[in-house]
Amino acid sequence: RLLAIDRNAYIRIANACKQDPTWVSKSAQGSVSPRRIRKAVIKRYMPPPKAGTDETGVAPWWNVYCHPDRKGESLPTKDKNILDLWSKVTSLRKVRAGTIDRQALDYLNKTGYIWYGVPLEGDDRIMVPPLEGFVMNRLNRDQFERLMYDIFVTADETYTLKELSDVLGSDMRLVLDAASLYCRLGFAKRVLPSSSSEDRDMHESWKSKDEKGIEQLDDTEKGDSYLGNGKSVALLYDSSVVSWLMMGSFSVTLKQLSVSMFEIGRLRAKAVRQLAEELGRMDRRQAEIAGGEFLEYFELGVALRRTLLALQQKGTRVAMFRHGSLKGLDEQTRLKLLAKYKCILAIAPSDACLRENLKVTNGPAFLGPPSYLTLSPWMKLMLYDLMGAGPVSILYARGSRINVLPNALQRYRRFLLREWDQKRFVEKKRKSEEGRAEALVVHRAEVLMLLNSKLLINPVLLQGYEPLANLDGHDDDVEEKERKRRHIRKASSINSLKRAEDVHRIKSPSGYSSDLTEVVGFPVSTSTKDTTNVTEEKKSENLKLPLSQEKKAPIGSKSECEEIALSIQKSLGLQNSLGYMRLICDYTLGKRRRWVPLELCFGMPIFDALANCQLCTSVTDGGILKEEALKQHISAMRALVNRLEDFVQKYSGTISSKKGTDSYLPRKTLIFDGTKIRALHPC
């Protein structure tokens, strides 16, 4: 970065040097030092220096030092300005770069007579703009590098470097060194207040050029909101959001911002506003022409922009954090970093649990999963037991061997199979891992083989997904039996499967069948607007609902789904929370279609346009972010977690206070038969 030599150029130069005859030839060395010969070879293959300074630029507040080995040398030039500067640099211990002629400074830097120091003090502030030309090559054992990545996440213009060292719990000298290195490489800028007088003695050659390495605070970053008086909101995202921003290829600026979202793990308020602006420039027509995944990425971008605009209303500053980067910090650093925010909102579905200790009353409210236990199969079973309705579900204990499916599952063609990897579940509390366990949609012809394979390692939740009866009510059980007879083949493992439709992963929340499932956001208003009005309202904007949502005609009544969601909301006290419920269309024994709850997730969904519109309205008009509502949300989540722990204790024995891998595992196989939970005897 300092020598304007990229990775490919470095590899090319290194290979050329190694192939040079004098690199390894002992006869060519003679009495000359091998180190000096190799330096000469490297210099021969180095590209000529560019005119001017290195690509990171020189800031006027940097210090200029003379190289000790060249202090007594005379310059190969007769330029008076350069000679005067050289005399000044050699006579003084250090010189501020902004006080001397810039062209003369460039010459001395290019010829290697000087070097730069980046002076920072404890009262200085730095900020990290969106990254350019950054490539991560992390070494986990390098403590200084880890400190630098921690500074990436925590540093912003609201902290002085002394305060930043307190947040990180690190030695201030190390923090100053790391911040200086970031400024030298051009990845960070020193923040100056608008009233700064550092340009009083600046040389006129600097005033006509853009000053790199300096960031002035704009009006939106001053005052009480800048200092964090409860008007700031943190939006939590995971790597999946970054991935579709990168793969969408919307614009160069969006790619640059997405790199910062992943590598830094954070976007400051100014960059979040820039992200919203760039998302607003996306073209729906181009996305529809490209089709496929590009249209899905476009719809996700529209929902993300709608969410950002809703949060930014009434002067609220929004910062974005990547969950994995926050989990990489130690707990005390993470708590200090998030303490200045009014609340933290997670993009759903999320496996982030930043406030698992709900007994602590201080700190921001977290509109996301209140506990890791709510991400487990126990939450689904408690929901079904509470409502007395849900898909037929069996939670198999680890080590079970299944020879035949229970009678309650015989009426399904396909099943949802979710492996409960408890070891990974616990490790994510300590490490910066992301991602939820993916559900598998498995055909009944393959379910026994896959189920027994998974049960050797972990418990498994098996649920009915697609019934044997078609959507038109026709029962093709005879066709199914005939297909199974034709489908018999020898298979010893899952790798031998030949049919793609037998097993496929639900890799995203939008991967569920739109014919079988429906998403309803909460809080559900008692006077919910007709969704057709919402659709017509959005058609006039670039933010209109995606075509897949406009043309969707789900089974059953939308109002029926909202009534069920409203009932769940009242039962669990979710009136002041944000999230969504997924309902599934199930068949009773009389083949009557009905909606039943499938799952409940906390956070802001962006994969479903209707639910996203509904929740954005709750943010802007419903008072969800008011202080009183947030207090009620924390109380409701505390009650929910206590209720869930009592449920687990009832069906699985005492909950261990230790965070071991066997704390919440089922001791016996349980089945929800559509109305109640009971123990299932092995068959």
Summary of the structure (lengths in Angstrom):
residues: 683
radius of gyration: 30.7
end to end distance: 65.3
largest distance: 100.2
contacts: 2058
relative contact order: 0.09
helix: 43%
strand: 16%
